[in-house]
Amino acid sequence: MLRLLLALCLVTTSVVAEPVMRRDSDREIGLQALDNRLRGRSIAFYDGGVSEFYEDGRYTYTYADEGGTGYGYYEVTEDSTICIEFVNGFTRCDIYVLDNQDRLVVITEKGDRFPVRSEG
């Protein structure tokens, strides 16, 4: 019975996990280059949302429509990935790449792509 439960957990986990969808033209950004590009800066998206990466590792995301803000802490890791641990306990890791037009694009764990409108 225990083996059956473990097998079901493994199957459920593999079905729930979705691969990140990168395009052949996407280029990774090295850990140090990505950290240098975002630490102490903000990025704005086409939907009006804004991510801010503070020097001390704090992170905020301000939603355009709702006006609310999510608070957390970020860490730049290998493979063009930034992981954010929000104060509400939610954690997410997204990939930041350059597309074929040298535009910064955020790819979520679900594979959604969000091009960056501006960096500041």
C-alpha positions in Angstrom: 0.0 0.0 0.0 2.8 2.4 0.9 4.4 1.8 -2.5 1.2 2.6 -4.3 0.9 5.9 -2.4 4.5 6.8 -3.3 3.9 5.9 -6.9 0.8 8.1 -7.0 2.6 11.0 -5.4 5.4 10.7 -8.1 2.9 10.5 -10.9 1.0 13.5 -9.6 4.1 15.5 -9.1 5.3 14.9 -12.7 2.0 15.7 -14.2 1.7 19.0 -12.2 5.2 20.2 -13.0 5.3 22.0 -16.3 8.4 22.6 -18.2 9.6 26.2 -18.9 9.2 26.9 -22.6 12.3 28.5 -24.0 12.6 29.4 -27.6 15.7 28.5 -29.7 16.4 32.2 -30.1 16.4 32.9 -26.3 19.8 33.6 -24.8 20.6 33.0 -21.2 22.1 35.7 -19.0 24.9 34.7 -16.7 24.4 34.9 -13.0 26.7 37.9 -12.4 25.4 39.7 -15.5 21.8 39.2 -14.5 22.5 40.3 -11.0 24.3 43.4 -12.2 21.5 44.2 -14.6 18.7 44.1 -12.1 20.1 44.7 -8.5 19.0 48.2 -7.4 16.8 48.6 -10.5 13.2 48.1 -11.7 11.6 46.6 -14.8 8.2 47.6 -16.2 6.0 45.2 -18.1 3.6 46.0 -21.0 0.6 45.3 -18.7 1.8 48.1 -16.4 3.2 46.0 -13.6 6.5 46.9 -12.1 9.2 44.6 -10.5 11.7 46.3 -8.2 14.9 44.5 -7.2 16.5 46.3 -4.2 20.2 46.3 -3.5 19.7 44.4 -0.2 17.7 41.6 -1.8 14.2 42.9 -1.2 11.7 42.5 -4.0 8.4 44.1 -4.8 5.9 43.6 -7.6 3.3 46.3 -8.1 0.2 45.3 -10.0 -1.1 47.8 -12.6 -4.8 47.2 -12.4 -5.3 46.3 -8.8 -2.7 48.6 -7.5 -1.6 46.1 -4.9 2.0 45.2 -4.1 3.6 41.8 -3.4 6.7 41.8 -1.1 9.5 39.4 -0.9 13.2 38.6 -1.3 15.0 37.5 -4.4 18.0 35.5 -5.3 19.7 35.3 -8.6 20.8 31.8 -9.4 22.3 29.8 -12.2 20.7 29.3 -15.7 19.2 32.8 -15.9 16.9 32.2 -13.0 15.7 34.4 -10.3 13.8 32.9 -7.3 11.6 35.0 -5.2 10.3 34.1 -1.7 7.3 36.2 -0.9 6.5 37.2 2.6 3.2 35.3 2.4 5.2 32.0 2.0 4.8 31.6 -1.7 8.0 31.0 -3.7 8.5 31.2 -7.5 11.5 30.9 -9.8 11.4 32.5 -13.2 13.8 32.6 -16.1 15.1 35.9 -17.5 16.4 35.7 -21.0 17.2 37.9 -24.0 15.0 37.3 -27.0 16.1 37.6 -30.6 15.6 41.4 -30.4 17.8 41.7 -27.3 14.8 42.5 -25.2 14.6 41.1 -21.6 11.8 38.5 -21.3 10.6 36.8 -18.1 9.5 33.2 -18.5 7.4 31.9 -15.6 7.4 28.4 -14.3 4.2 27.8 -16.3 5.9 28.9 -19.5 4.2 32.3 -19.8 6.4 34.9 -21.4 6.4 38.5 -20.3 8.6 40.9 -22.3 10.0 43.8 -20.4 8.9 47.3 -21.7 11.5 49.2 -19.9 14.4 48.9 -17.4 15.3 51.6 -15.0 
